[in-house]
């Protein structure tokens, strides 16, 4: 998601509070919000898959490798 899309989400939010949205704008807002949430989940999963944990015996274990680099968060 690029900055232009985030700015559009914010603009639609401000307009919804000030004067309300048309049906088309409500659909656009819902779609943009879904895309934003999907991107946040994707980024979080990528971060979690890159965590290394040091075990008590001193070995290093990558949690992404251990749990199969799951791509979706539910």
ZALUMTOR-967531 format. One record per residue (C-alpha): residue in three letters; y, z, x. Coordinates in steps of 0.5 Angstrom, whole numbers, plus 2048, in hexadecimal, padded with zeros to 3 digits. Layout:
// ZALUMTOR-967531
ALAYZX
...
// end
This chain:
// ZALUMTOR-967531
UNK800800800
UNK8077FE803
UNK80D802802
UNK8107FC7FD
UNK80A7FE7F8
UNK80C8067F9
UNK8138057F8
UNK8118017F2
UNK80D8077EF
UNK81380C7F1
UNK8178077ED
UNK8138067E7
UNK81280E7E7
UNK81A80F7E7
UNK81A80A7E1
UNK81580D7DD
UNK8198147DD
UNK8208117DC
UNK81E80B7D7
UNK81780A7D6
UNK8138047D8
UNK8107FE7D4
UNK8097FD7D3
UNK8097F87D9
UNK80C7FD7DE
UNK8078027DC
UNK8017FE7DD
UNK8057FC7E4
UNK8068047E5
UNK7FF8057E4
UNK7FC8007E8
UNK8018027EE
UNK7FF8097ED
UNK7F78077EE
UNK7F88037F4
UNK7FC8097F7
UNK7F780E7F6
UNK7F18097F8
UNK7F58087FF
UNK7F68107FF
UNK7EE8117FE
UNK7ED80B803
UNK7F180E809
UNK7EE815807
UNK7E7813808
UNK7E980F80F
UNK7EC816811
UNK7E681A80F
UNK7E1815812
UNK7E5816819
UNK7E481D81A
UNK7E082081F
UNK7DD82781F
UNK7DB82B825
UNK7D482F823
UNK7D3836826
UNK7CE83282B
UNK7D482E82E
UNK7D282882B
UNK7D7823828
UNK7D5820821
UNK7D981B81D
UNK7D981D816
UNK7DA815814
UNK7D4814818
UNK7D081A815
UNK7D281880E
UNK7D181180E
UNK7D880F80E
UNK7D980F806
UNK7DF80B804
UNK7E080E7FD
UNK7E38147FB
UNK7E18167F4
// end
